[in-house]
């Protein structure tokens, strides 16, 4: 059949079929010289998985390499350097390793020797497998590549071989390629520093239990007394229990922003040579403003002489403060803070002198000049609300409602005292009259001017109801300032109280009551009585004689003008006309004054 007779369709063309002459199955497994071999079915070539697939024994037989070199390993000593950038005294680390080469399958295993307390993960560094040479994709390391004095690079890490064991040397000598002599392993810089440090600390002679932890443990396990294992602290405790040296010191922190001198008490416990530093908290007067009390700067412990001892892992070389290191005028390094000692108590002075032979210097004065109190100016009221409202938002972070005397407000609700007043001063109309209303419930004042015909003044409200301050003062006017003849100044206007209504007179006790009993004297009368009492100095006989001499009719009373003139002559006390009228209302019938009653008021305490 020719190709012309096939249809021209895919799969029917004869040139697409593979014409085979031999349809036998390929043989992959076989023996060559008594050694099993594996052939590639495509190329019919032998596949060699090892460096040497067969090894001829001394008897002349060929055996597989994995049989001849079973459990035979070449061991090499090597190292590599690892750079260190974090420590100035350790530029690099030397990592000691062992390279194992397995002859049965040409695999390599790398292990790093473990160093105690190194902090580095050590052990298996490279798992067992065949390792490609650096820069190659098919060439593997063999036994011929491992030589003493050579460098081997595996996965970017370069190992320097410095030696090998006896079996490895014998193996290479049988091959006719002996290994060079071994080299010394380089020293690690950090290990060298630590070794020299420990050598300097190690005492001369055999180790003692107090110096060596291992010896102390073994001796303790054998039953050695604890007093021989450790320093005898029991005798020190029994002799000095509850004996404490006390020193007074301060830390000067004024060099920093908002710093100050902070005072501390240093306690040194003689029973175990420990130190405790407590803060001397002062009241919030001149020092310590805004600082919370912190009880202890340093809890009870042994205090090293330098703050760097905190970072020293070898505590045996650390020096600590003892009782002789503290003295008045000296300094103590409390973990970086320099505390200046300026005094100590009496027991400390006595102990240092008798037991230590140290005489403490006298106390150093550290008293500072008192700071003037900080005065904060109260801002003036801007007109919004009352002054108490403004102070509530100034004195407190959260504004508070002004305090009100509710008892006073309830008792005096609706009670108003009314006085008649007139303007005083230069350039004012003395005929203008005003009604001054004083509200007892909240001590407010209101002024009203009654309209007067043909006066040219409209009249009406003159001052809104409010609390009024005295001129050049922060004190408000109150009821004690309102009496006959008193002068009040409201916003540059001066007013003189000249009269009061009947309710006000009765409330204040001006005049006599209906029963004829003496009522309470008004404020103007009390002022005159106090002035005259001070002038006569307890002896009113001269004043009484002068008043009786002026009473020609022996009526027991004199006129107001005559009374005022006699009082001024006898006592040098000036009495105004208004005060004279008030005296006539209190000690007379309003037109004359009964002088015996007035003198009796002076002589009474």
C-alpha positions in Angstrom: 0.0 0.0 0.0 1.4 3.3 -1.0 0.9 6.6 0.7 -1.3 7.8 -2.2 -4.1 5.5 -1.3 -4.4 7.0 2.3 -6.9 9.8 2.7 -5.4 13.2 3.2 -6.7 13.5 6.8 -4.9 14.1 10.0 -3.6 10.8 11.4 -3.8 8.9 8.1 -0.5 10.1 6.6 2.2 7.3 6.7 5.0 9.7 7.5 3.5 10.4 10.9 3.9 6.8 12.1 7.1 5.7 13.9 8.6 2.8 12.1 10.5 0.5 14.5 12.7 -2.4 13.7 13.1 -3.7 17.3 10.2 -3.9 19.7 12.1 -5.5 22.6 12.0 -4.1 26.2 15.2 -2.4 27.4 17.2 -4.0 30.2 18.0 -1.5 32.9 19.4 -3.7 35.6 22.5 -5.8 35.2 25.8 -6.9 36.7 29.2 -5.9 35.5 32.1 -7.8 37.2 29.8 -9.0 39.8 28.6 -5.5 40.7 25.0 -4.5 40.0 24.7 -1.5 37.7 21.8 0.7 36.4 21.7 1.8 32.8 19.9 4.8 31.2 17.1 3.5 29.0 17.5 6.4 26.5 21.2 6.3 26.0 21.9 2.7 27.2 24.8 4.1 29.3 25.6 3.2 32.9 24.6 5.7 35.6 27.4 6.2 38.2 26.0 7.7 41.4 29.2 7.7 43.3 32.8 8.7 42.8 33.8 5.1 42.5 31.1 2.6 42.0 33.3 -0.4 42.7 36.3 -1.0 44.9 38.7 -3.9 44.4 39.5 -5.6 47.7 42.8 -7.2 48.7 41.5 -10.6 47.5 41.0 -9.1 44.0 37.2 -9.0 44.2 35.2 -5.9 43.1 32.6 -4.8 45.7 30.4 -1.7 45.6 31.8 1.4 47.3 28.9 1.6 49.7 29.9 -1.9 50.9 33.6 -1.2 51.0 33.3 2.2 52.7 30.4 1.4 55.0 30.7 3.4 58.3 34.0 4.9 57.2 34.0 8.7 57.7 36.8 11.3 57.3 36.8 14.0 60.0 38.5 17.4 59.6 38.8 20.2 62.1 37.9 23.6 60.7 36.7 27.1 61.6 35.2 30.1 60.0 35.2 33.8 61.2 31.9 35.6 61.8 32.0 39.4 61.9 30.6 41.3 64.9 29.6 44.9 64.6 27.8 45.5 67.9 30.8 45.2 70.3 34.0 47.4 70.1 36.2 44.8 71.9 35.0 41.9 69.7 35.7 42.5 66.0 34.9 38.9 65.0 34.1 35.5 66.4 35.9 32.2 65.7 33.4 29.4 65.2 35.0 25.9 65.6 33.5 23.2 63.4 34.1 19.6 62.3 33.6 18.5 58.7 32.6 14.9 58.2 33.0 13.3 54.8 31.2 9.9 54.3 33.1 7.7 51.9 30.2 5.4 51.1 28.2 8.1 49.2 30.5 11.2 49.2 28.1 13.2 51.4 29.3 15.9 53.8 28.0 16.8 57.3 29.2 19.9 59.2 28.8 20.2 63.0 29.8 23.1 65.3 31.2 22.4 68.7 28.9 23.7 71.5 30.2 26.4 73.9 28.6 26.7 77.3 26.6 29.9 77.8 27.6 31.3 74.4 24.0 32.3 73.5 24.6 31.1 69.9 22.6 28.2 68.4 25.2 25.5 67.9 25.3 21.8 66.9 24.4 20.6 63.4 25.6 23.4 61.1 25.0 21.6 57.7 22.9 18.5 57.3 24.4 15.4 55.5 24.1 15.6 51.8 26.2 16.0 48.7 27.5 19.5 48.4 28.1 21.3 45.1 31.3 23.2 44.6 31.0 27.0 44.7 30.0 28.3 41.2 29.3 24.8 39.8 26.0 23.1 39.0 27.2 19.5 38.5 30.6 19.2 40.3 30.4 17.9 43.8 33.0 17.9 46.6 35.0 14.7 46.9 37.6 13.4 49.3 40.4 14.9 47.1 39.1 18.4 47.7 39.5 18.2 51.5 43.1 19.1 52.5 44.6 20.5 55.6 45.4 24.2 55.0 42.8 24.6 52.3 39.7 26.6 52.3 36.3 25.1 51.5 33.4 27.2 50.6 29.9 25.8 51.1 26.8 27.9 50.5 28.7 31.1 50.9 30.5 30.2 54.1 34.2 29.6 53.9 35.8 27.0 56.2 39.5 26.8 56.8 40.7 23.3 57.5 43.4 23.2 60.3 43.6 19.4 61.0 42.2 15.9 60.8 42.1 12.8 62.9 44.4 9.7 62.7 42.1 7.6 60.6 41.8 10.4 58.0 45.6 10.7 57.8 46.0 6.9 57.4 43.3 6.9 54.6 45.1 9.5 52.6 48.5 7.9 53.2 47.2 4.6 51.6 46.0 6.7 48.6 49.5 8.1 48.3 48.4 11.7 49.1 49.3 12.3 52.8 47.8 15.3 54.6 50.0 18.2 55.7 50.7 18.8 59.3 47.9 20.3 61.4 47.7 24.0 62.4 46.7 25.6 65.6 43.1 26.9 66.0 43.1 30.7 66.2 42.0 32.2 69.5 38.7 34.0 69.8 39.1 37.6 71.1 36.2 37.5 73.5 37.2 34.1 74.9 40.7 35.4 75.5 39.4 38.5 77.4 37.2 36.3 79.6 39.9 33.8 80.3 42.3 36.5 81.4 39.7 38.1 83.5 38.9 34.8 85.3 42.6 34.0 85.7 43.2 37.4 87.5 40.2 36.7 89.8 41.2 33.1 90.7 42.9 33.1 94.1 46.3 31.6 94.7 46.3 28.0 95.9 43.4 25.5 96.1 39.9 26.9 95.8 38.1 27.8 99.0 34.4 27.3 99.7 33.9 31.0 100.1 35.4 31.7 96.7 34.2 28.9 94.5 30.6 27.9 94.0 31.4 24.3 93.0 33.6 23.7 96.0 31.0 25.3 98.3 28.3 23.1 96.9 30.4 19.9 97.4 31.4 20.9 100.9 27.7 21.7 101.8 26.6 18.3 100.5 29.2 16.7 102.7 27.8 18.5 105.8 30.2 21.4 106.2 29.0 24.2 108.5 27.4 27.2 106.9 29.7 29.5 108.9 32.7 28.1 107.0 30.9 28.2 103.7 30.0 31.9 103.8 31.1 34.9 105.6 30.0 34.9 109.3 27.1 37.3 109.0 25.3 36.0 112.1 27.8 37.6 114.5 27.4 40.9 112.7 23.6 40.7 112.8 23.6 39.9 116.5 26.0 42.7 117.4 24.4 45.4 115.3 20.8 44.6 115.0 18.5 47.7 115.1 21.5 50.0 114.8 21.1 52.4 112.0 23.2 55.3 110.9 21.2 58.3 109.7 22.5 61.0 107.4 20.7 64.0 106.0 21.5 64.9 102.4 20.1 66.7 99.4 20.3 66.3 95.6 20.9 69.5 93.7 18.9 69.4 90.5 18.8 73.2 89.9 20.9 72.8 86.8 18.0 71.3 84.9 14.8 73.0 83.9 12.4 73.6 86.8 14.9 71.7 89.0 15.2 72.2 92.8 17.0 70.8 95.8 15.4 67.6 96.9 16.2 66.5 100.5 16.7 62.8 101.4 17.5 60.7 104.5 20.2 58.0 104.1 19.8 55.0 106.4 22.8 52.7 106.7 21.9 49.4 108.5 24.9 48.1 110.4 23.4 44.6 110.7 23.9 43.7 107.0 25.6 46.8 105.5 22.5 47.8 103.4 21.4 51.3 102.5 18.0 52.9 102.3 17.3 56.4 100.9 14.0 58.0 101.8 12.6 61.3 100.6 12.0 64.1 103.1 8.7 65.4 102.0 7.9 69.0 103.0 4.6 70.6 103.3 3.3 72.5 100.3 4.6 75.8 101.6 7.8 77.0 100.0 9.3 73.9 98.5 7.8 70.9 96.7 5.0 72.7 95.0 3.2 70.4 92.6 5.4 67.4 93.5 3.7 64.2 94.6 5.4 62.6 97.7 7.5 59.6 96.7 8.5 57.7 99.8 11.7 55.8 98.8 14.4 56.8 96.3 16.2 53.5 96.9 14.8 50.5 98.7 16.9 48.7 101.2 19.8 47.0 99.5 23.6 47.0 99.2 24.6 50.2 97.4 27.5 49.9 94.9 30.0 52.8 94.8 29.5 53.3 91.1 26.4 53.1 89.0 28.2 51.0 86.3 28.2 48.1 88.8 24.5 47.5 87.8 25.7 46.3 84.4 28.6 44.2 85.7 27.7 40.5 85.6 30.6 39.6 87.9 29.3 40.8 91.2 32.4 39.5 93.1 34.5 42.5 92.0 31.8 45.1 92.9 32.6 47.4 95.8 29.8 48.5 98.1 29.5 51.4 100.5 30.3 50.7 104.2 29.9 52.7 107.3 33.2 54.5 106.9 32.3 55.9 103.5 29.6 58.3 104.8 30.7 61.6 106.3 29.3 65.1 106.7 30.4 67.2 103.7 30.9 64.2 101.4 28.9 62.9 98.6 27.2 59.5 97.9 26.6 58.2 94.4 23.1 56.8 94.6 22.8 55.1 91.2 23.9 58.2 89.4 22.6 60.8 91.7 25.1 62.7 93.7 23.7 63.2 97.2 25.5 65.8 99.4 25.5 64.9 103.1 25.1 68.0 105.3 24.2 66.5 108.7 23.7 63.3 110.8 22.0 62.5 114.0 23.6 62.2 117.5 23.8 58.4 117.5 25.6 58.4 114.2 28.2 60.9 115.5 28.7 58.8 118.7 29.1 55.5 116.8 31.5 56.9 114.2 33.7 58.4 116.9 33.7 55.4 119.3 33.6 52.4 116.9 35.1 53.7 113.7 37.4 56.4 115.1 35.9 59.0 112.7 34.8 62.4 114.0 32.0 63.7 111.9 32.3 67.4 111.0 29.7 69.9 112.3 26.4 70.3 110.4 26.4 72.4 107.3 23.7 75.0 107.0 21.6 74.5 103.8 18.8 76.8 104.7 17.6 78.7 101.6 16.0 82.2 101.6 12.3 81.9 101.6 10.7 82.6 98.4 8.2 85.4 98.3 4.6 84.1 97.9 3.4 84.1 94.4 0.7 86.8 94.0 -1.7 86.4 91.2 -3.6 89.5 90.1 -7.3 88.9 89.9 -8.6 90.1 86.5 -11.3 92.8 86.7 -14.9 92.0 85.9 -15.7 92.6 82.3 -19.3 93.4 83.0 -20.8 90.0 82.2 -22.5 88.7 85.4 -21.5 89.5 88.9 -17.9 89.6 90.2 -18.5 86.4 92.2 -19.4 84.6 88.9 -16.1 85.8 87.3 -14.1 84.7 90.4 -15.8 81.3 90.2 -14.3 80.7 86.7 -10.9 82.2 87.7 -10.2 80.5 91.0 -11.3 77.0 90.0 -10.7 74.9 86.9 -14.4 74.0 86.8 -16.5 77.1 87.4 -18.5 77.0 90.6 -21.8 78.7 91.5 -21.3 81.6 94.0 -22.2 80.7 97.5 -25.3 82.3 98.9 -26.4 82.7 102.5 -29.8 81.1 102.2 -30.6 81.6 105.9 -30.0 85.3 105.6 -32.0 85.4 102.4 -35.0 83.6 103.9 -35.0 85.6 107.2 -34.7 89.0 105.5 -36.7 88.5 102.4 -38.7 91.6 101.7 -37.0 93.7 104.4 -35.8 97.0 103.0 -34.3 99.9 104.9 -34.9 103.3 103.4 -32.8 106.4 104.1 -33.0 110.0 102.9 -29.7 111.2 101.3 -28.4 114.3 99.6 -25.5 115.0 97.3 -22.4 116.5 98.8 -19.3 118.0 97.4 -18.4 121.0 95.2 -20.5 122.0 92.2 -23.6 119.9 93.2 -27.1 121.0 94.0 -27.6 120.4 97.8 -31.4 120.6 97.4 -31.6 117.3 95.4 -33.0 114.5 97.6 -32.6 110.8 97.1 -34.1 107.7 98.6 -31.4 105.1 99.4 -32.9 101.6 99.7 -30.8 98.9 101.4 -32.0 95.3 100.9 -31.1 93.2 103.9 -31.5 89.9 102.1 -28.4 90.3 99.8 -26.8 93.6 101.0 -27.7 95.4 97.7 -28.3 99.2 97.4 -30.5 101.1 95.1 -30.9 104.9 94.7 -34.0 106.7 93.6 -34.5 110.4 93.1 -38.1 111.6 93.6 -39.2 114.1 90.9 -39.4 117.7 92.2 -41.4 120.3 90.3 -39.5 123.2 88.7 -36.2 121.7 89.7 -35.0 121.1 86.2 -34.2 117.4 87.1 -36.5 114.6 85.7 -35.8 112.3 88.7 -36.3 108.6 88.6 -33.8 105.7 89.1 -30.3 106.9 89.8 -28.6 103.7 90.7 -29.6 100.2 89.7 -29.9 97.7 92.6 -26.4 96.2 93.1 -23.7 95.7 95.6 -21.4 98.7 95.7 -17.7 98.7 96.7 -16.2 101.3 98.9 -13.9 103.7 97.0 -10.4 102.3 96.5 -11.3 99.1 98.3 -12.6 95.6 97.6 -15.0 95.7 100.5 -18.7 96.2 99.8 -20.9 98.6 101.7 -23.0 97.0 104.4 -25.5 97.9 107.1 -22.8 99.2 109.5 -21.9 101.9 107.0 -25.4 103.4 107.0 -26.2 105.7 109.9 -27.2 109.4 110.3 -24.5 111.6 109.0 -22.5 108.9 107.2 -21.0 109.7 103.8 -21.2 107.2 101.0 -19.5 107.4 97.6 -21.2 105.6 94.7 -19.2 105.9 91.5 -17.7 109.3 92.1 -20.9 110.7 93.6 -20.9 111.4 97.3 -24.1 111.1 99.3 -24.8 112.0 103.0 -27.4 110.2 104.9 -29.7 112.7 106.6 -32.8 110.8 107.6 -34.6 107.5 107.6 -38.1 106.3 107.6 -39.9 105.0 110.8 -39.4 101.3 109.9 -35.7 101.9 109.5 -35.4 103.9 112.7 -37.2 101.2 114.6 -35.1 98.5 113.0 -31.8 100.3 113.8 -33.0 101.5 117.3 -33.0 105.2 116.5 -35.1 107.1 119.1 -37.2 105.5 122.0 -39.7 102.7 121.9 -43.3 103.1 122.9 -42.6 101.6 126.3 -40.0 104.3 127.0 -37.1 101.9 127.3 -33.8 102.9 125.8 -33.4 101.6 122.4 -30.2 100.5 120.7 -27.9 103.4 119.8 -27.3 104.1 116.1 -23.9 103.9 114.6 -23.3 107.7 114.7 -24.1 107.8 118.5 -21.7 104.9 119.1 -18.9 106.6 117.2 -19.3 109.8 119.3 -19.5 107.9 122.5 -16.3 105.9 121.6 -14.4 109.1 120.7 -15.4 110.9 123.9 -14.6 107.8 126.0 -11.1 107.6 124.5 -10.6 111.4 125.0 -11.5 111.4 128.7 -9.6 108.2 129.4 -12.0 106.9 132.0 -12.5 110.2 133.9 -15.7 112.0 132.8 -16.0 114.2 135.9 -14.6 117.3 134.1 -17.1 116.9 131.2 -20.0 116.4 133.7 -19.1 119.5 135.6 -18.9 121.6 132.4 -22.3 120.3 131.3 -23.9 121.0 134.8 -22.5 124.5 134.8 -24.1 125.2 131.4 -27.5 123.9 132.8 -28.6 127.1 134.7 -32.1 125.8 135.3 -30.9 122.5 136.7 -33.2 120.7 134.2 -30.6 117.9 133.5 -30.6 118.7 129.8 -28.8 121.2 127.5 -29.5 122.2 123.9 -27.8 120.4 121.0 -25.6 123.4 119.9 -24.6 124.1 123.4 -23.8 120.4 124.0 -21.7 120.2 120.9 -19.7 123.3 121.9 -19.0 122.1 125.4 -17.9 118.6 124.3 -15.5 120.1 121.7 -14.0 122.4 124.4 -13.7 119.7 127.1 -12.6 116.7 125.0 -11.3 118.2 121.6 -13.8 115.8 119.8 -15.5 117.3 116.8 -19.2 116.6 116.7 -21.2 117.3 113.5 -24.7 118.7 113.4 -26.1 115.3 112.2 -24.3 113.5 115.0 -25.7 116.1 117.5 -29.2 115.4 116.2 -28.6 111.6 116.6 -27.4 112.2 120.2 -30.6 114.3 120.9 -32.7 111.4 119.5 -30.9 108.8 121.7 -30.3 110.8 124.9 -33.1 113.4 124.8 -36.3 114.5 123.2 -34.8 115.5 119.9 -34.3 119.1 120.9 -32.0 118.8 123.9 -29.6 116.2 125.3 -29.8 114.8 128.8 -26.1 114.9 129.7 -26.3 112.5 132.7 -27.4 109.8 130.4 -24.6 110.6 128.0 -22.0 110.6 130.7 -23.3 107.3 132.0 -22.9 105.8 128.5 -19.3 107.0 128.5 -18.5 105.6 131.9 -20.1 102.2 131.1 -17.7 99.7 129.4 
